[in-house]
Every structure is written in structure tokens, then in C-alpha cells.
Amino acid sequence: MGRLTPLVAVSDTDTAWEILERLAAQDDDDAVLAAAVTMACFRMNDRQRGTSILTTVMGRATPHASRETAASACATAAGLLWVHHATPEAGTALTSMITSWLDDGTWSDCLHQLRVSGALTHDNDTVRQRALTLMQQLTEPALDRTRHALAQHQAFTDAEREQLKNTVRLLDNVASQIYFASGGDHNSTPPTEPAVRLVDEAEPLIKLLSATPVAGIAHHLVELSERMVDQRPQQTLLTVRDIVTQVGTQSGYTADTLGVGTCVTFVERILADHRSLLRDPGNLTALRQICDAFIDAGWPQAHKLVFGIEQIFR
């Protein structure tokens, strides 16, 4: 970044652009390339020319685990320009990057910036939709890759194991950003209207993520459901049922103390505050299926819940 600071003092905009274009095309320092993309896209007030520099750097960049990489800067700039401004060149760049670079190191900052910029809870419908669509475009191939890797009945090489971890981190990051965008944290207040709207609009993405056989991702989604139980009791009940029956055992989630604790709390809230929901046989079956998954994993708390359910409907 230090090599770019003289640009700030350049009063001739054309000269500044020439310097940025030369750096983008010729410099080999990854941090300089990252800074050139950020400056061109967000500080020079010409999105079209900025995305031209982004495209140049994208063609020269290589993803890696370090922070402030050129690849990460390209992904973040393209994501923000496309989601907030529908810049066509940024959309084209995103398609190329998603195809070539499917790792958390590249996309982590982009996903974080989308959330903190308010894209997921924006007043503009199309901004929210573009943000969720981008997340889904990342999730679909990442989930396919994860399932394929886990289905292999052979030992991973070190490189394959690291690639799988990176892909799983990307999926976990998507789930985390939805959870935090909904207002979830250790000191959560009741969900706001934009937060509830987000969960409604993200339902297809949540369903997609709920098929990920990874305990951490399952937990983020169950936490999100528990948070929204008063606003969307049936929707969250069926989501939790799908998670624990589809991937609970495979992921190890139903054998985890954190998993049982959160799900027990969720079931108790359904029984205490939304008992009328269980007059529907399908909903009652869903609640029992959640408990059965934890009974099969050997948790006595689940036996107590089932006994309580039977007492209620005896």
C-alpha cells in the first residue's frame, strides 16, 4: 500500500489512472495489486474504469491463504460493485472468479463486507436479491464439492484435505453471515422486521446449506431457527427437523453437547409457546423426529422431552 500513497497527492486524475493501470498490468507484489484494485474501484469515482483494472488484476492473481491478497480484493470489489450498483463488468468478473476460485480465503472478506454494508437487509429489493444470489452461486458448487469429497472411500492426500477444509470454511462463512445479518450474537435482541424478512428471502439458501454434512454449519442454522421461532414457528420447526434428520448423524451434530443443548431449548420453546402448532399431525411428527434423532445418539434429555410430549397429547 505504501507504494500507492503518492497517488493520493496526484492532482491529475488521468496520471493517477495511468499509474494504476501500469501497476495492474506489470507489478508482481500481491499487496500492491490488491491495493490498486481497491483504490481503482472505490476511490477514483469511475466504476467502469475501476472494473477494467479489476479484470486485469484478476487475470494475473492467484488465490492463497495470506490476508489482503489480490484475489480477495478482486472478489470483494466485484461483489460490492455488482450487489450495490449492478455494475455489469463486475457481474462478469464474479462469474469467472466463482468458476475458478472456490475457496474461503478468496471470498471471506467479500461475504463479510456484504453483511456489514447492509446488503442482506437493504431497503432495496434488488440489492438484497443480488446479495443472496451471489451467496447461492458460491454455495451450490461448494456443497457439490464437499459432498463429492466426503463420498470418496479413500484416504485424502494433504492437499485434498486442505482443499476440503477450505471449501467447508466457505460454506460455514455463508451460514455465519446470514446468522449475524439476522442480528444473532451472544447479546441478541428480538429480531427486527428486516432480519425476519432476510430469513424469509434466504429460505432457499438455508435449505441448501442445511444439506451440508458439517456439524458447525448445522449449528449455525439451528441457532438461526431458534432465534426466529416466535416469528416463524412452523418454518423453523421444519428446518430444524430437516437438519437433524438429513445430516445430524453424518455430521456428528446429534452427538455434540452444543447440538443437543440448542435443540432441546428449541423443542422446549415450541412446547411452551407454540403448542397449538402441534395440533397439525405433520408438525407433531416433525417435533418427534427431532427428539428421536437425539435419542438415537444416546441423549437422556431427548427421552424426557418425548415423555413430556406424550403427556401433553395423552
C-alpha positions, 0 to 999 in steps of 0.5 A: 500500500505504501507504494500507492500513497503518492497517488493520493497527492496526484492532482491529475486524475488521468496520471493517477489512472495511468499509474494504476493501470501500469501497476495492474498490468506489470507489478508482481507484489500481491499487496500492491495489486490488491491495493490498486484494485481497491483504490481503482474501484472505490476511490477514483469515482469511475466504476467502469474504469475501476472494473477494467483494472479489476479484470486485469488484476484478476487475470494475473492473481492467484488465490492463497491463504495470506490476508489482503491478497489480490484475489480477495480484493478482486472478489470483494470489489466485484461483489460490492460493485455488482450487489450495490450498483449492478455494475455489469463488468463486475457481474462478469468478473464474479462469474469467472472468479466463482468458476475458478476460485472456490475457496474461503480465503478468496471470498471471506472478506467479500461475504463479510463486507456484504453483511456489514454494508447492509446488503442482506437487509437493504431497503432495496429489493434488488440489492438484497436479491443480488446479495443472496444470489451471489451467496447461492452461486458460491454455495451450490458448487461448494456443497457439490464439492464437499459432498463429492469429497466426503463420498470418496472411500479413500484416504485424502492426500494433504492437499485434498484435505486442505482443499476440503477444509477450505471449501467447508470454511466457505460454506460455514462463512455463508451460514455465519453471515446470514446468522449475524445479518439476522442480528444473532450474537451472544447479546441478541435482541428480538429480531427486527422486521428486516432480519425476519424478512432476510430469513424469509428471502434466504429460505432457499439458501438455508435449505441448501446449506442445511444439506451440508454434512458439517456439524458447525454449519448445522449449528449455525442454522439451528441457532438461526431457527431458534432465534426466529421461532416466535416469528416463524414457528412452523418454518423453523420447526421444519428446518430444524427437523430437516437438519437433524434428520438429513445430516445430524448423524453424518455430521456428528451434530446429534452427538455434540453437547452444543447440538443437543443443548440448542435443540432441546431449548428449541423443542422446549420453546415450541412446547411452551409457546407454540403448542397449538402448532402441534395440533397439525399431525405433520408438525407433531411428527416433525417435533418427534423426529427431532427428539428421536434423532437425539435419542438415537445418539444416546441423549437422556434429555431427548427421552424426557422431552418425548415423555413430556410430549406424550403427556401433553397429547395423552 
